[in-house]
Amino acid sequence: MEKIGIIAAMKEEMDGILSSMEDLNTTKYLGIEFNEGTINDIEIVLVESGMGKANAAMATTLLISEFGCDLIINTGIAGGLKGVETKDVVIANNAMYNDVDARLFGYEYGQVPGMPKYYTVNPECLTLVKSTLNKLEIKYKEGLILSGDKFVSSYDTISECKDLGALAVEMEGTAVAQVCTRAGRDFIILRYISDVVGLPSQNEDYLKFEDEMARRSIKITLALINSL
């Protein structure tokens, strides 16, 4: 049976999953608290990483190196892009950075030197997630997510990525994907749309729907674990 690492973006999400875990043991590495336990006899390590790429990469690395996690699930809220609405559920099939530019050295925009431009999710993981959401009768959209260390409130800030057809933009997923890819681990990235980039109500929507999307995240993450 795989050991599952779960990276929650928000305390509300983490607490909701934590309350479902048994045989809890909390340890700290490099200032980050990791919660080990089980859900239906499946070994879980749960962590609230903190915002941004560096925090997400650090948490992912420790989940793999210190706890031996085989699969990393990264769950959290995101800003929606064209064709996506508030409260939508997005499954990433690929992840890419929106703030990396090494084109001067012959790489594509968004590509870290020596790494792929896109980090692709294992199709078996995608099938598992889609099957779980179908059982819950939750509609979803599948596609590319963008990650960068900035809150995107205008398409001008991601102009280099505007023609890629991305569904969502956030601050952690691609860093999780990069670490997992290098380490040879599977990953799942789930995003819940709290606001839509460019709408006049974007900031208001983020604050309004943040808690609701956290609750949906908990429900789906627990159902996903139970499907393993």
ZADO-1210 file (C-alpha; in nm, 4 decimals, padded with zeros to 6 digits):
<atoms>
<atom x="00.0000" y="00.0000" z="00.0000" code="MET" pos="1"/>
<atom x="00.1309" y="00.3439" z="-00.0909" code="GLU" pos="2"/>
<atom x="00.2114" y="00.6072" z="00.1701" code="LYS" pos="3"/>
<atom x="00.0311" y="00.9269" z="00.0757" code="ILE" pos="4"/>
<atom x="00.1667" y="01.2764" z="00.1330" code="GLY" pos="5"/>
<atom x="-00.0955" y="01.5510" z="00.1383" code="ILE" pos="6"/>
<atom x="00.0034" y="01.9153" z="00.1017" code="ILE" pos="7"/>
<atom x="-00.2758" y="02.1487" z="00.2055" code="ALA" pos="8"/>
<atom x="-00.2587" y="02.5141" z="00.1167" code="ALA" pos="9"/>
<atom x="-00.4802" y="02.6354" z="00.4011" code="MET" pos="10"/>
<atom x="-00.5124" y="02.5611" z="00.7721" code="LYS" pos="11"/>
<atom x="-00.8867" y="02.5041" z="00.7272" code="GLU" pos="12"/>
<atom x="-00.8173" y="02.2275" z="00.4756" code="GLU" pos="13"/>
<atom x="-00.5528" y="02.0669" z="00.6907" code="MET" pos="14"/>
<atom x="-00.7658" y="02.0687" z="01.0064" code="ASP" pos="15"/>
<atom x="-01.0566" y="01.9063" z="00.8241" code="GLY" pos="16"/>
<atom x="-00.8398" y="01.6185" z="00.7031" code="ILE" pos="17"/>
<atom x="-00.6531" y="01.5943" z="01.0335" code="LEU" pos="18"/>
<atom x="-00.9756" y="01.5293" z="01.2217" code="SER" pos="19"/>
<atom x="-01.0305" y="01.2169" z="01.0082" code="SER" pos="20"/>
<atom x="-00.6870" y="01.0682" z="01.0842" code="MET" pos="21"/>
<atom x="-00.6109" y="00.8053" z="01.3481" code="GLU" pos="22"/>
<atom x="-00.2877" y="00.7071" z="01.5297" code="ASP" pos="23"/>
<atom x="-00.1585" y="01.0608" z="01.4996" code="LEU" pos="24"/>
<atom x="00.2035" y="01.1529" z="01.5496" code="ASN" pos="25"/>
<atom x="00.3381" y="01.5034" z="01.4850" code="THR" pos="26"/>
<atom x="00.7028" y="01.5694" z="01.4048" code="THR" pos="27"/>
<atom x="00.8874" y="01.8789" z="01.2863" code="LYS" pos="28"/>
<atom x="01.1567" y="01.9072" z="01.0214" code="TYR" pos="29"/>
<atom x="01.3199" y="02.2380" z="00.9331" code="LEU" pos="30"/>
<atom x="01.0397" y="02.4296" z="01.1026" code="GLY" pos="31"/>
<atom x="00.7548" y="02.2469" z="00.9260" code="ILE" pos="32"/>
<atom x="00.5086" y="02.0271" z="01.1165" code="GLU" pos="33"/>
<atom x="00.4204" y="01.6919" z="00.9631" code="PHE" pos="34"/>
<atom x="00.1224" y="01.4902" z="01.0844" code="ASN" pos="35"/>
<atom x="00.1507" y="01.1133" z="01.0407" code="GLU" pos="36"/>
<atom x="-00.1477" y="00.8866" z="01.0806" code="GLY" pos="37"/>
<atom x="-00.3934" y="00.6648" z="00.8980" code="THR" pos="38"/>
<atom x="-00.7270" y="00.6961" z="00.7211" code="ILE" pos="39"/>
<atom x="-00.8945" y="00.3590" z="00.6647" code="ASN" pos="40"/>
<atom x="-00.5575" y="00.1910" z="00.7316" code="ASP" pos="41"/>
<atom x="-00.3867" y="00.3967" z="00.4596" code="ILE" pos="42"/>
<atom x="-00.0709" y="00.5705" z="00.5820" code="GLU" pos="43"/>
<atom x="-00.1006" y="00.9477" z="00.5505" code="ILE" pos="44"/>
<atom x="00.1449" y="01.2311" z="00.6105" code="VAL" pos="45"/>
<atom x="-00.0308" y="01.5667" z="00.6144" code="LEU" pos="46"/>
<atom x="00.1363" y="01.9080" z="00.6030" code="VAL" pos="47"/>
<atom x="00.0387" y="02.2712" z="00.5596" code="GLU" pos="48"/>
<atom x="00.3241" y="02.3919" z="00.3421" code="SER" pos="49"/>
<atom x="00.2716" y="02.7668" z="00.3447" code="GLY" pos="50"/>
<atom x="00.2303" y="02.9806" z="00.0346" code="MET" pos="51"/>
<atom x="00.4651" y="02.9956" z="-00.2595" code="GLY" pos="52"/>
<atom x="00.6933" y="02.7745" z="-00.4647" code="LYS" pos="53"/>
<atom x="00.9810" y="02.7476" z="-00.2190" code="ALA" pos="54"/>
<atom x="00.7552" y="02.6402" z="00.0681" code="ASN" pos="55"/>
<atom x="00.5786" y="02.3853" z="-00.1529" code="ALA" pos="56"/>
<atom x="00.9063" y="02.2421" z="-00.2838" code="ALA" pos="57"/>
<atom x="01.0476" y="02.2173" z="00.0676" code="MET" pos="58"/>
<atom x="00.7417" y="02.0341" z="00.2017" code="ALA" pos="59"/>
<atom x="00.7360" y="01.7972" z="-00.0969" code="THR" pos="60"/>
<atom x="01.1041" y="01.7153" z="-00.0631" code="THR" pos="61"/>
<atom x="01.0655" y="01.6292" z="00.3053" code="LEU" pos="62"/>
<atom x="00.7549" y="01.4180" z="00.2428" code="LEU" pos="63"/>
<atom x="00.9603" y="01.2091" z="00.0028" code="ILE" pos="64"/>
<atom x="01.3021" y="01.2056" z="00.1713" code="SER" pos="65"/>
<atom x="01.2020" y="01.1820" z="00.5389" code="GLU" pos="66"/>
<atom x="00.8697" y="00.9974" z="00.5195" code="PHE" pos="67"/>
<atom x="00.9051" y="00.7911" z="00.2022" code="GLY" pos="68"/>
<atom x="00.5772" y="00.9053" z="00.0466" code="CYS" pos="69"/>
<atom x="00.4996" y="00.7401" z="-00.2853" code="ASP" pos="70"/>
<atom x="00.2205" y="00.9735" z="-00.3971" code="LEU" pos="71"/>
<atom x="00.1823" y="01.3455" z="-00.3267" code="ILE" pos="72"/>
<atom x="-00.1615" y="01.5066" z="-00.3346" code="ILE" pos="73"/>
<atom x="-00.1542" y="01.8858" z="-00.3512" code="ASN" pos="74"/>
<atom x="-00.4906" y="02.0449" z="-00.2823" code="THR" pos="75"/>
<atom x="-00.5870" y="02.4105" z="-00.2644" code="GLY" pos="76"/>
<atom x="-00.7642" y="02.7085" z="-00.4146" code="ILE" pos="77"/>
<atom x="-00.6721" y="02.8921" z="-00.7343" code="ALA" pos="78"/>
<atom x="-00.7669" y="03.1746" z="-00.9631" code="GLY" pos="79"/>
<atom x="-00.9673" y="03.0763" z="-01.2680" code="GLY" pos="80"/>
<atom x="-00.8726" y="03.1701" z="-01.6225" code="LEU" pos="81"/>
<atom x="-01.0786" y="03.1823" z="-01.9443" code="LYS" pos="82"/>
<atom x="-01.3601" y="02.9291" z="-01.9524" code="GLY" pos="83"/>
<atom x="-01.3490" y="02.8660" z="-01.5773" code="VAL" pos="84"/>
<atom x="-01.5946" y="02.9961" z="-01.3195" code="GLU" pos="85"/>
<atom x="-01.5952" y="03.0491" z="-00.9460" code="THR" pos="86"/>
<atom x="-01.6516" y="02.7202" z="-00.7547" code="LYS" pos="87"/>
<atom x="-01.5282" y="02.5047" z="-01.0442" code="ASP" pos="88"/>
<atom x="-01.3084" y="02.2041" z="-00.9649" code="VAL" pos="89"/>
<atom x="-00.9932" y="02.1760" z="-01.1769" code="VAL" pos="90"/>
<atom x="-00.7752" y="01.8672" z="-01.2145" code="ILE" pos="91"/>
<atom x="-00.4272" y="01.9420" z="-01.3463" code="ALA" pos="92"/>
<atom x="-00.3043" y="01.7131" z="-01.6221" code="ASN" pos="93"/>
<atom x="-00.0001" y="01.9352" z="-01.6720" code="ASN" pos="94"/>
<atom x="00.1671" y="02.2053" z="-01.4663" code="ALA" pos="95"/>
<atom x="00.3953" y="02.4910" z="-01.5731" code="MET" pos="96"/>
<atom x="00.5588" y="02.7987" z="-01.4210" code="TYR" pos="97"/>
<atom x="00.4314" y="03.1387" z="-01.5271" code="ASN" pos="98"/>
<atom x="00.7233" y="03.3369" z="-01.3859" code="ASP" pos="99"/>
<atom x="01.0356" y="03.1563" z="-01.5129" code="VAL" pos="100"/>
<atom x="01.2227" y="03.3107" z="-01.8062" code="ASP" pos="101"/>
<atom x="01.5506" y="03.1590" z="-01.9259" code="ALA" pos="102"/>
<atom x="01.4892" y="03.2231" z="-02.2962" code="ARG" pos="103"/>
<atom x="01.8229" y="03.4028" z="-02.3225" code="LEU" pos="104"/>
<atom x="01.9853" y="03.0602" z="-02.2846" code="PHE" pos="105"/>
<atom x="01.7671" y="02.8840" z="-02.5406" code="GLY" pos="106"/>
<atom x="01.4902" y="02.7544" z="-02.3139" code="TYR" pos="107"/>
<atom x="01.1186" y="02.8109" z="-02.3567" code="GLU" pos="108"/>
<atom x="00.9290" y="03.0559" z="-02.1399" code="TYR" pos="109"/>
<atom x="00.8299" y="02.8839" z="-01.8158" code="GLY" pos="110"/>
<atom x="01.1035" y="02.6202" z="-01.8440" code="GLN" pos="111"/>
<atom x="01.3606" y="02.5781" z="-01.5670" code="VAL" pos="112"/>
<atom x="01.6975" y="02.4992" z="-01.7299" code="PRO" pos="113"/>
<atom x="01.7500" y="02.1255" z="-01.7432" code="GLY" pos="114"/>
<atom x="01.3853" y="02.0500" z="-01.6664" code="MET" pos="115"/>
<atom x="01.0784" y="02.0029" z="-01.8893" code="PRO" pos="116"/>
<atom x="00.8515" y="02.2955" z="-01.9673" code="LYS" pos="117"/>
<atom x="00.5463" y="02.0946" z="-01.8626" code="TYR" pos="118"/>
<atom x="00.5209" y="01.8484" z="-01.5743" code="TYR" pos="119"/>
<atom x="00.2728" y="01.5781" z="-01.6719" code="THR" pos="120"/>
<atom x="00.0516" y="01.3881" z="-01.4289" code="VAL" pos="121"/>
<atom x="00.0528" y="01.0078" z="-01.4499" code="ASN" pos="122"/>
<atom x="-00.2600" y="00.9075" z="-01.6505" code="PRO" pos="123"/>
<atom x="-00.3427" y="00.6416" z="-01.3890" code="GLU" pos="124"/>
<atom x="-00.3600" y="00.9134" z="-01.1237" code="CYS" pos="125"/>
<atom x="-00.5871" y="01.1215" z="-01.3466" code="LEU" pos="126"/>
<atom x="-00.8179" y="00.8239" z="-01.3964" code="THR" pos="127"/>
<atom x="-00.8398" y="00.7723" z="-01.0194" code="LEU" pos="128"/>
<atom x="-00.9276" y="01.1368" z="-00.9548" code="VAL" pos="129"/>
<atom x="-01.1879" y="01.1531" z="-01.2308" code="LYS" pos="130"/>
<atom x="-01.3478" y="00.8293" z="-01.1160" code="SER" pos="131"/>
<atom x="-01.3715" y="00.9645" z="-00.7595" code="THR" pos="132"/>
<atom x="-01.5293" y="01.2918" z="-00.8711" code="LEU" pos="133"/>
<atom x="-01.7758" y="01.1075" z="-01.0939" code="ASN" pos="134"/>
<atom x="-01.8850" y="00.8939" z="-00.7975" code="LYS" pos="135"/>
<atom x="-01.9373" y="01.2113" z="-00.5944" code="LEU" pos="136"/>
<atom x="-02.1298" y="01.3601" z="-00.8898" code="GLU" pos="137"/>
<atom x="-01.8982" y="01.6606" z="-00.8846" code="ILE" pos="138"/>
<atom x="-01.8340" y="01.8242" z="-01.2203" code="LYS" pos="139"/>
<atom x="-01.4748" y="01.9112" z="-01.3028" code="TYR" pos="140"/>
<atom x="-01.2470" y="02.0516" z="-01.5692" code="LYS" pos="141"/>
<atom x="-00.9127" y="01.9005" z="-01.6657" code="GLU" pos="142"/>
<atom x="-00.6174" y="02.0916" z="-01.8034" code="GLY" pos="143"/>
<atom x="-00.3046" y="02.2974" z="-01.7522" code="LEU" pos="144"/>
<atom x="-00.2408" y="02.4930" z="-01.4322" code="ILE" pos="145"/>
<atom x="00.0129" y="02.7729" z="-01.3969" code="LEU" pos="146"/>
<atom x="00.2207" y="02.8484" z="-01.0879" code="SER" pos="147"/>
<atom x="00.4167" y="03.1561" z="-00.9863" code="GLY" pos="148"/>
<atom x="00.5073" y="03.3615" z="-00.6838" code="ASP" pos="149"/>
<atom x="00.2489" y="03.6314" z="-00.7379" code="LYS" pos="150"/>
<atom x="-00.1251" y="03.6750" z="-00.6934" code="PHE" pos="151"/>
<atom x="-00.2520" y="03.7181" z="-01.0488" code="VAL" pos="152"/>
<atom x="-00.5202" y="03.9841" z="-01.0772" code="SER" pos="153"/>
<atom x="-00.4632" y="04.0752" z="-01.4431" code="SER" pos="154"/>
<atom x="-00.3844" y="03.8834" z="-01.7605" code="TYR" pos="155"/>
<atom x="-00.1047" y="04.1333" z="-01.8193" code="ASP" pos="156"/>
<atom x="00.1009" y="03.9605" z="-01.5498" code="THR" pos="157"/>
<atom x="00.0829" y="03.6260" z="-01.7332" code="ILE" pos="158"/>
<atom x="00.0888" y="03.7629" z="-02.0876" code="SER" pos="159"/>
<atom x="00.3547" y="03.5134" z="-02.1996" code="GLU" pos="160"/>
<atom x="00.1165" y="03.2269" z="-02.1143" code="CYS" pos="161"/>
<atom x="-00.2086" y="03.3722" z="-02.2462" code="LYS" pos="162"/>
<atom x="-00.2326" y="03.1402" z="-02.5494" code="ASP" pos="163"/>
<atom x="-00.1631" y="02.8109" z="-02.3685" code="LEU" pos="164"/>
<atom x="-00.5239" y="02.7420" z="-02.2709" code="GLY" pos="165"/>
<atom x="-00.4460" y="02.7150" z="-01.8990" code="ALA" pos="166"/>
<atom x="-00.7452" y="02.6760" z="-01.6671" code="LEU" pos="167"/>
<atom x="-00.6077" y="02.8074" z="-01.3382" code="ALA" pos="168"/>
<atom x="-00.3228" y="03.0014" z="-01.1832" code="VAL" pos="169"/>
<atom x="-00.1839" y="02.9569" z="-00.8313" code="GLU" pos="170"/>
<atom x="00.1432" y="02.9548" z="-00.6341" code="MET" pos="171"/>
<atom x="00.2480" y="02.5984" z="-00.5463" code="GLU" pos="172"/>
<atom x="00.1441" y="02.3164" z="-00.7798" code="GLY" pos="173"/>
<atom x="00.4256" y="02.3245" z="-01.0342" code="THR" pos="174"/>
<atom x="00.6900" y="02.3272" z="-00.7609" code="ALA" pos="175"/>
<atom x="00.5317" y="02.0128" z="-00.6170" code="VAL" pos="176"/>
<atom x="00.5277" y="01.8606" z="-00.9652" code="ALA" pos="177"/>
<atom x="00.8935" y="01.9461" z="-01.0308" code="GLN" pos="178"/>
<atom x="01.0166" y="01.7827" z="-00.7091" code="VAL" pos="179"/>
<atom x="00.8024" y="01.4728" z="-00.7682" code="CYS" pos="180"/>
<atom x="00.9225" y="01.4443" z="-01.1275" code="THR" pos="181"/>
<atom x="01.2870" y="01.4596" z="-01.0244" code="ARG" pos="182"/>
<atom x="01.2277" y="01.2099" z="-00.7439" code="ALA" pos="183"/>
<atom x="01.0273" y="00.9691" z="-00.9572" code="GLY" pos="184"/>
<atom x="00.7074" y="01.0044" z="-00.7504" code="ARG" pos="185"/>
<atom x="00.3495" y="01.0389" z="-00.8672" code="ASP" pos="186"/>
<atom x="00.1550" y="01.3553" z="-00.7930" code="PHE" pos="187"/>
<atom x="-00.2014" y="01.4829" z="-00.8081" code="ILE" pos="188"/>
<atom x="-00.2898" y="01.8528" z="-00.8183" code="ILE" pos="189"/>
<atom x="-00.6464" y="01.9533" z="-00.7356" code="LEU" pos="190"/>
<atom x="-00.7617" y="02.3130" z="-00.7477" code="ARG" pos="191"/>
<atom x="-01.0860" y="02.4801" z="-00.6408" code="TYR" pos="192"/>
<atom x="-01.1655" y="02.8112" z="-00.8074" code="ILE" pos="193"/>
<atom x="-01.2201" y="03.0863" z="-00.5513" code="SER" pos="194"/>
<atom x="-01.1963" y="03.3790" z="-00.7939" code="ASP" pos="195"/>
<atom x="-01.1638" y="03.4517" z="-01.1648" code="VAL" pos="196"/>
<atom x="-00.8746" y="03.6601" z="-01.2944" code="VAL" pos="197"/>
<atom x="-00.9743" y="03.9990" z="-01.4279" code="GLY" pos="198"/>
<atom x="-01.3274" y="04.0172" z="-01.2886" code="LEU" pos="199"/>
<atom x="-01.4067" y="04.3365" z="-01.0953" code="PRO" pos="200"/>
<atom x="-01.5220" y="04.1182" z="-00.8040" code="SER" pos="201"/>
<atom x="-01.2060" y="03.9027" z="-00.7985" code="GLN" pos="202"/>
<atom x="-01.0707" y="04.0063" z="-00.4585" code="ASN" pos="203"/>
<atom x="-01.4187" y="04.0041" z="-00.3043" code="GLU" pos="204"/>
<atom x="-01.4901" y="03.6569" z="-00.4471" code="ASP" pos="205"/>
<atom x="-01.1628" y="03.5206" z="-00.3104" code="TYR" pos="206"/>
<atom x="-01.2569" y="03.6220" z="00.0426" code="LEU" pos="207"/>
<atom x="-01.6192" y="03.5139" z="-00.0038" code="LYS" pos="208"/>
<atom x="-01.5568" y="03.1629" z="-00.1374" code="PHE" pos="209"/>
<atom x="-01.2282" y="03.0724" z="00.0348" code="GLU" pos="210"/>
<atom x="-01.3917" y="02.8796" z="00.3218" code="ASP" pos="211"/>
<atom x="-01.6461" y="02.7066" z="00.0983" code="GLU" pos="212"/>
<atom x="-01.3747" y="02.5857" z="-00.1380" code="MET" pos="213"/>
<atom x="-01.1731" y="02.4599" z="00.1584" code="ALA" pos="214"/>
<atom x="-01.4678" y="02.2463" z="00.2688" code="ARG" pos="215"/>
<atom x="-01.5068" y="02.1046" z="-00.0819" code="ARG" pos="216"/>
<atom x="-01.1359" y="02.0300" z="-00.0868" code="SER" pos="217"/>
<atom x="-01.1641" y="01.8262" z="00.2340" code="ILE" pos="218"/>
<atom x="-01.4572" y="01.6227" z="00.1001" code="LYS" pos="219"/>
<atom x="-01.2833" y="01.5395" z="-00.2259" code="ILE" pos="220"/>
<atom x="-00.9447" y="01.4622" z="-00.0713" code="THR" pos="221"/>
<atom x="-01.0992" y="01.2196" z="00.1783" code="LEU" pos="222"/>
<atom x="-01.3008" y="01.0502" z="-00.0970" code="ALA" pos="223"/>
<atom x="-00.9858" y="01.0208" z="-00.3065" code="LEU" pos="224"/>
<atom x="-00.7968" y="00.8512" z="-00.0214" code="ILE" pos="225"/>
<atom x="-01.0848" y="00.6113" z="00.0334" code="ASN" pos="226"/>
<atom x="-01.0697" y="00.5186" z="-00.3359" code="SER" pos="227"/>
<atom x="-00.7086" y="00.4010" z="-00.3142" code="LEU" pos="228"/>
</atoms>
